[in-house]
C-alpha cells in the first residue's frame, strides 16, 4: 500500500478554485480500482492551507492515477493557484497494521 500526502498553501483568493478542482477530482479518483482512500482537506483555522491525503494499493495504481485526464487538469492548474510548491510525501507500507 502507498500513502501519499500533498500539502500546500493557496494564493490569496484561490481557495474557491481549489475547492472546485477538488470537487471534480475527488469522486473520479475514489472510483479508480487502485484507490483505497482519497481526501481533500482544508485546515479549519487556516483556510488557505490544504492537503490531499491518499491511500493506493500500489505505486503502479498511483502512477495510473497521475496519467488520468482529470489529474492532468489539476497538475496544469495547481501551480497557478498555490504559493510555492506542494510538499509531497509518500510512504510504502504493507497495509493497515498496529505500529507495535
C-alpha positions as a printed NumPy array, in Angstrom:
array([[  0.   ,   0.   ,   0.   ],
       [  1.172,   3.525,  -0.731],
       [  0.308,   6.54 ,   1.428],
       [  0.558,   9.979,  -0.172],
       [  0.092,  13.424,   1.301],
       [  0.435,  16.652,  -0.632],
       [  0.088,  19.852,   1.386],
       [  0.171,  23.4  ,   0.082],
       [ -0.913,  26.977,   0.662],
       [ -3.401,  28.587,  -1.702],
       [ -2.677,  32.01 ,  -3.122],
       [ -4.973,  34.741,  -1.82 ],
       [ -8.471,  34.291,  -3.27 ],
       [ -7.553,  30.941,  -4.902],
       [ -9.292,  28.713,  -2.334],
       [-12.62 ,  28.635,  -4.234],
       [-10.878,  27.474,  -7.422],
       [ -9.008,  24.757,  -5.489],
       [-12.224,  23.56 ,  -3.883],
       [-13.871,  23.41 ,  -7.308],
       [-10.997,  21.365,  -8.745],
       [-11.078,  19.008,  -5.769],
       [-14.859,  18.584,  -6.113],
       [-14.283,  17.416,  -9.706],
       [-11.231,  15.268,  -8.938],
       [-12.228,  13.523,  -5.709],
       [-15.153,  11.331,  -6.837],
       [-13.335,  10.326, -10.027],
       [-10.203,   9.4  ,  -8.078],
       [-12.169,   7.455,  -5.471],
       [-13.736,   5.401,  -8.27 ],
       [-10.352,   4.179,  -9.528],
       [ -9.794,   0.473,  -8.793],
       [ -6.468,   1.092,  -7.019],
       [ -7.744,   3.862,  -4.757],
       [ -8.347,   2.936,  -1.119],
       [ -8.86 ,   6.472,   0.198],
       [ -8.817,   9.928,  -1.348],
       [ -9.478,  13.052,   0.712],
       [ -9.053,  16.756,   0.089],
       [ -8.702,  18.628,   3.368],
       [ -8.863,  22.311,   4.269],
       [ -7.374,  23.453,   7.587],
       [-10.199,  24.79 ,   9.78 ],
       [ -8.239,  27.715,  11.226],
       [ -6.074,  28.428,   8.17 ],
       [ -8.463,  28.455,   5.188],
       [ -5.645,  28.728,   2.64 ],
       [ -3.948,  25.523,   3.894],
       [ -4.921,  22.365,   2.018],
       [ -3.89 ,  18.727,   1.79 ],
       [ -4.592,  15.75 ,  -0.408],
       [ -4.417,  12.563,   1.675],
       [ -4.487,   9.367,  -0.351],
       [ -4.091,   5.603,   0.051],
       [ -3.357,   3.492,  -3.023],
       [ -2.994,  -0.275,  -3.396],
       [  0.378,   0.168,  -5.131],
       [  2.773,   2.629,  -6.733],
       [  1.512,   1.413, -10.113],
       [ -2.03 ,   2.438,  -9.146],
       [ -0.819,   5.91 ,  -8.176],
       [  1.103,   6.196, -11.43 ],
       [ -2.07 ,   5.291, -13.334],
       [ -3.916,   7.988, -11.367],
       [ -1.285,  10.54 , -12.385],
       [ -1.969,   9.62 , -16.023],
       [ -5.739,  10.283, -15.914],
       [ -7.152,  13.283, -17.793],
       [ -8.687,  14.762, -14.633],
       [ -5.414,  14.595, -12.683],
       [ -3.64 ,  16.262, -15.604],
       [ -6.13 ,  19.147, -15.314],
       [ -5.179,  19.547, -11.645],
       [ -1.454,  19.318, -12.421],
       [ -1.821,  22.016, -15.078],
       [ -3.781,  24.451, -12.9  ],
       [ -2.299,  23.862,  -9.444],
       [  0.947,  25.859,  -9.881],
       [ -1.093,  28.992, -10.618],
       [ -3.265,  28.536,  -7.526],
       [ -0.687,  27.865,  -4.81 ],
       [  2.219,  29.667,  -3.219],
       [  5.498,  27.903,  -3.865],
       [  5.387,  24.166,  -4.384],
       [  3.358,  21.423,  -2.771],
       [  5.05 ,  19.432,  -0.008],
       [  4.688,  15.864,  -1.249],
       [  5.331,  12.826,   0.949],
       [  4.888,   9.149,   0.087],
       [  5.257,   6.084,   2.258],
       [  5.188,   2.403,   1.387],
       [  3.511,   0.143,   3.942],
       [  2.352,  -3.475,   3.899],
       [ -1.107,  -2.324,   4.956],
       [ -3.09 ,  -1.251,   7.985],
       [ -1.411,  -2.826,  10.994],
       [ -0.678,  -1.568,  14.504],
       [  2.645,   0.262,  14.813],
       [  3.741,  -2.082,  17.643]])
